């Protein structure tokens, strides 16, 4: 962390953010990151995806827990999801519950999650989604600029064991690319950094699966916006907002994705 008063950042209990362009009226789904007890929780804000939950548990000696990271489908939210989601909504590598290791960045920091928002979600001919409600009082709201053509916005989420940390922090702060920190009761910090990255330089593992395909497809008449999940070989979780082929999803009953 930079030891410089210019870069002092207050702690937040809840962060909400999205990627968007006000002039075009195009937005990503919104996301919420917050602390609860000795853990952090990350969830999408859109109603149909409320059962998706990423839990980042810190150590809790009082309960004999060492902590760990998991992605799961929250059964308590399933009734509300079923009320708003289409029949075509499926699941596959959205496991009911799966633990993962994260990727060690430093001795005190793990990269736990990468949220990807590719450029083709925000074009003039893309199907818009409704922007979420404004953050509540005492919640921090982050509005992230859309990526240029052939790029994606990647929000890299980090768990810091002893103090807040961001990669290349001085430049990231100049670029207004830092989110957090959020502090939990185990003394850990949740931070995130926004990266505009060329897609070809770091392809998403989800494009290997059908019915998603590469950025730019499927055709307009067959598109449905959805979220895909994949564990990276390095140990962190990808969640990728993308266009999915409705017909391929329904015909094959592929379940690697969740969609509205």
C-alpha positions as CSV (number, residue, x, y, z in Angstrom):
1,X,0.0,0.0,0.0
2,X,1.3,3.5,-0.8
3,X,2.4,5.4,2.2
4,X,1.2,8.7,0.9
5,X,-1.6,11.0,2.3
6,X,-2.6,11.7,-1.3
7,X,-3.7,8.1,-1.7
8,X,-5.4,7.5,1.6
9,X,-8.7,5.6,1.0
10,X,-11.5,5.1,3.5
11,X,-12.8,1.7,4.2
12,X,-16.2,0.7,2.8
13,X,-18.7,-1.9,4.1
14,X,-20.4,-2.3,0.7
15,X,-19.3,-1.6,-2.8
16,X,-21.6,-1.6,-5.8
17,X,-20.4,-1.2,-9.4
18,X,-21.2,-1.6,-13.0
19,X,-19.7,-0.9,-16.4
20,X,-21.6,1.5,-18.6
21,X,-22.0,4.4,-21.0
22,X,-24.6,7.0,-20.1
23,X,-24.8,8.5,-23.6
24,X,-25.5,5.1,-25.2
25,X,-27.6,3.9,-22.4
26,X,-25.8,0.6,-22.2
27,X,-24.8,-1.1,-19.0
28,X,-23.5,-4.3,-17.6
29,X,-25.2,-6.1,-14.8
30,X,-24.4,-4.5,-11.5
31,X,-22.4,-6.3,-8.7
32,X,-22.3,-6.0,-4.9
33,X,-19.2,-6.7,-2.8
34,X,-19.5,-6.5,1.0
35,X,-18.4,-7.9,4.3
36,X,-20.3,-10.0,6.8
37,X,-18.6,-11.2,10.0
38,X,-15.3,-12.8,9.1
39,X,-16.2,-13.2,5.4
40,X,-16.7,-11.3,2.2
41,X,-19.7,-11.9,-0.2
42,X,-20.0,-11.0,-3.9
43,X,-23.3,-11.2,-5.7
44,X,-24.9,-9.9,-8.9
45,X,-27.6,-7.3,-8.4
46,X,-29.9,-8.4,-11.3
47,X,-33.0,-10.2,-10.0
48,X,-32.7,-13.4,-12.0
49,X,-29.2,-14.1,-10.8
50,X,-29.7,-13.7,-7.1
51,X,-28.9,-17.3,-6.3
52,X,-25.3,-16.8,-7.5
53,X,-23.0,-16.1,-4.6
54,X,-19.3,-16.0,-4.1
55,X,-18.2,-16.4,-0.5
56,X,-14.7,-15.5,0.6
57,X,-14.3,-16.7,4.2
58,X,-11.6,-15.5,6.5
59,X,-10.3,-17.5,9.4
60,X,-12.7,-17.7,12.4
61,X,-10.8,-19.2,15.4
62,X,-13.8,-18.9,17.7
63,X,-15.7,-21.4,15.4
64,X,-12.6,-23.5,14.5
65,X,-12.7,-22.4,10.8
66,X,-9.7,-21.8,8.7
67,X,-11.5,-20.0,5.9
68,X,-11.6,-20.5,2.2
69,X,-13.2,-19.4,-1.1
70,X,-16.3,-20.9,-2.7
71,X,-18.9,-20.3,-5.4
72,X,-22.4,-21.6,-4.9
73,X,-26.0,-21.4,-5.8
74,X,-27.9,-20.0,-2.8
75,X,-31.0,-22.1,-2.4
76,X,-32.6,-19.4,-0.2
77,X,-32.8,-17.1,-3.2
78,X,-34.1,-19.8,-5.7
79,X,-37.8,-19.0,-5.4
80,X,-37.3,-15.3,-6.3
81,X,-35.1,-16.4,-9.2
82,X,-37.6,-18.8,-10.6
83,X,-40.2,-16.1,-10.6
84,X,-38.3,-13.9,-13.0
85,X,-36.1,-16.2,-15.0
86,X,-36.9,-17.8,-18.3
87,X,-37.3,-21.5,-19.0
88,X,-34.0,-21.4,-20.9
89,X,-32.0,-20.6,-17.8
90,X,-29.7,-23.6,-17.2
91,X,-26.7,-24.5,-15.0
92,X,-23.7,-26.7,-15.5
93,X,-20.4,-25.4,-14.2
94,X,-22.4,-23.3,-11.9
95,X,-22.0,-26.0,-9.2
96,X,-24.3,-26.0,-6.2
97,X,-21.1,-25.5,-4.2
98,X,-17.5,-25.6,-5.2
99,X,-14.4,-24.5,-3.2
100,X,-11.4,-23.0,-5.0
101,X,-7.9,-21.9,-3.9
102,X,-7.4,-18.5,-5.5
103,X,-4.1,-17.5,-7.1
104,X,-1.3,-16.4,-4.9
105,X,-0.1,-12.9,-5.9
106,X,2.1,-12.1,-2.9
107,X,2.5,-13.9,0.5
108,X,-0.4,-11.8,1.8
109,X,-2.6,-11.4,-1.3
110,X,-4.8,-13.8,-3.4
111,X,-6.4,-13.1,-6.7
112,X,-9.8,-14.7,-6.1
113,X,-12.0,-13.6,-9.0
114,X,-12.0,-11.9,-12.4
115,X,-15.2,-10.4,-13.6
116,X,-15.1,-9.8,-17.4
117,X,-17.2,-7.4,-19.4
118,X,-16.3,-7.5,-23.2
119,X,-16.8,-4.6,-25.5
120,X,-19.7,-6.1,-27.5
121,X,-22.1,-5.8,-24.6
122,X,-22.1,-2.1,-25.0
123,X,-22.5,-1.4,-28.8
124,X,-25.4,0.6,-30.2
125,X,-27.1,-2.5,-31.6
126,X,-26.8,-4.5,-28.4
127,X,-29.8,-5.3,-26.3
128,X,-29.8,-3.0,-23.3
129,X,-30.4,-4.0,-19.7
130,X,-31.9,-1.8,-17.0
131,X,-29.4,-0.1,-14.8
132,X,-29.6,-1.1,-11.1
133,X,-30.9,1.3,-8.5
134,X,-28.4,3.9,-7.1
135,X,-26.3,2.8,-4.1
136,X,-27.9,3.4,-0.7
137,X,-26.5,5.8,1.9
138,X,-23.0,4.7,3.1
139,X,-22.6,2.4,0.1
140,X,-19.8,3.2,-2.4
141,X,-20.9,3.3,-6.0
142,X,-18.4,2.6,-8.8
143,X,-19.2,3.5,-12.5
144,X,-16.6,2.0,-14.9
145,X,-16.1,3.2,-18.4
146,X,-16.9,0.7,-21.2
147,X,-13.9,-0.9,-23.1
148,X,-12.9,0.0,-26.6
149,X,-13.4,-2.5,-29.5
150,X,-11.6,-5.8,-29.0
151,X,-11.0,-5.1,-25.3
152,X,-12.7,-6.1,-22.1
153,X,-13.0,-4.6,-18.7
154,X,-11.7,-7.0,-16.1
155,X,-12.4,-6.4,-12.5
156,X,-9.7,-8.3,-10.5
157,X,-10.9,-9.1,-7.0
158,X,-8.2,-9.6,-4.3
159,X,-8.2,-10.8,-0.7
160,X,-5.5,-9.2,1.3
161,X,-4.6,-10.9,4.6
162,X,-3.0,-8.1,6.5
163,X,-3.4,-4.7,4.7
164,X,-5.0,-3.3,1.6
165,X,-3.1,-3.9,-1.7
166,X,-3.6,-3.1,-5.3
167,X,-1.2,-4.0,-8.2
168,X,0.8,-1.0,-9.4
169,X,-1.2,1.1,-6.9
170,X,0.2,4.5,-7.7
171,X,-0.7,4.3,-11.4
172,X,-4.0,2.5,-10.6
173,X,-5.0,5.4,-8.4
174,X,-4.1,7.9,-11.0
175,X,-6.3,6.0,-13.4
176,X,-9.1,5.9,-10.9
177,X,-9.0,2.1,-11.1
178,X,-9.0,1.0,-7.5
179,X,-12.1,-0.3,-5.6
180,X,-12.1,-0.9,-1.9
181,X,-11.0,-1.7,0.6
182,X,-13.7,-3.5,2.4
183,X,-12.7,-4.8,5.9
184,X,-14.0,-8.0,7.6
185,X,-13.9,-9.0,11.2
186,X,-10.9,-11.4,10.7
187,X,-8.8,-8.3,9.7
188,X,-8.7,-9.2,6.0
189,X,-9.3,-6.6,3.3
190,X,-11.1,-7.0,0.0
191,X,-9.8,-4.9,-2.9
192,X,-10.3,-4.8,-6.6
193,X,-8.6,-3.2,-9.6
194,X,-10.2,-2.3,-12.9
195,X,-8.1,-3.3,-16.0
196,X,-8.9,-2.5,-19.6
197,X,-7.4,-5.6,-21.3
198,X,-7.1,-6.7,-24.9
199,X,-9.2,-9.9,-25.2
200,X,-6.7,-11.7,-27.4
201,X,-3.9,-11.1,-24.8
202,X,-5.9,-13.0,-22.1
203,X,-8.8,-15.0,-23.6
204,X,-11.6,-16.1,-21.3
205,X,-11.6,-19.9,-20.7
206,X,-15.4,-19.7,-21.3
207,X,-15.1,-19.1,-25.0
208,X,-14.1,-22.7,-25.3
209,X,-17.6,-23.7,-24.3
210,X,-20.7,-23.6,-26.4
211,X,-23.1,-22.0,-26.8
212,X,-21.2,-18.8,-26.1
213,X,-18.6,-18.8,-28.8
214,X,-16.3,-15.8,-29.5
215,X,-17.0,-12.2,-28.8
216,X,-19.3,-10.8,-31.5
217,X,-21.5,-13.9,-31.8
218,X,-24.1,-15.3,-31.8
219,X,-26.3,-13.3,-34.3
220,X,-28.6,-10.6,-33.0
221,X,-31.8,-12.6,-33.4
222,X,-30.4,-15.5,-31.3
223,X,-28.8,-13.6,-28.5
224,X,-29.5,-13.8,-24.8
225,X,-27.3,-12.1,-22.2
226,X,-26.0,-14.3,-19.5
227,X,-23.3,-15.1,-17.0
228,X,-20.7,-17.9,-17.3
229,X,-18.4,-19.3,-14.7
230,X,-15.1,-21.2,-15.0
231,X,-12.3,-21.9,-12.6
232,X,-9.0,-20.9,-14.1
233,X,-6.1,-23.4,-14.0
234,X,-4.3,-20.8,-11.8
235,X,-6.9,-21.2,-9.1
236,X,-9.1,-18.1,-9.4
237,X,-12.7,-17.8,-10.6
238,X,-13.8,-16.2,-13.8
239,X,-17.3,-14.8,-14.2
240,X,-17.9,-13.6,-17.7
241,X,-20.9,-11.6,-18.8
242,X,-21.5,-12.5,-22.5
243,X,-23.9,-13.1,-25.3
244,X,-25.2,-16.7,-25.4
245,X,-27.0,-18.5,-28.2
246,X,-30.6,-19.0,-27.0
247,X,-31.3,-21.8,-29.6
248,X,-28.1,-23.7,-28.8
249,X,-28.7,-23.4,-25.1
250,X,-32.2,-24.7,-25.3
251,X,-31.5,-27.5,-27.9
252,X,-28.5,-28.9,-26.1
253,X,-29.6,-28.1,-22.6
254,X,-26.0,-27.0,-22.0
255,X,-25.6,-25.8,-18.5
256,X,-22.3,-23.9,-18.4
257,X,-24.2,-20.6,-18.2
258,X,-27.0,-18.8,-16.5
259,X,-29.1,-16.3,-18.4
260,X,-32.1,-14.1,-18.1
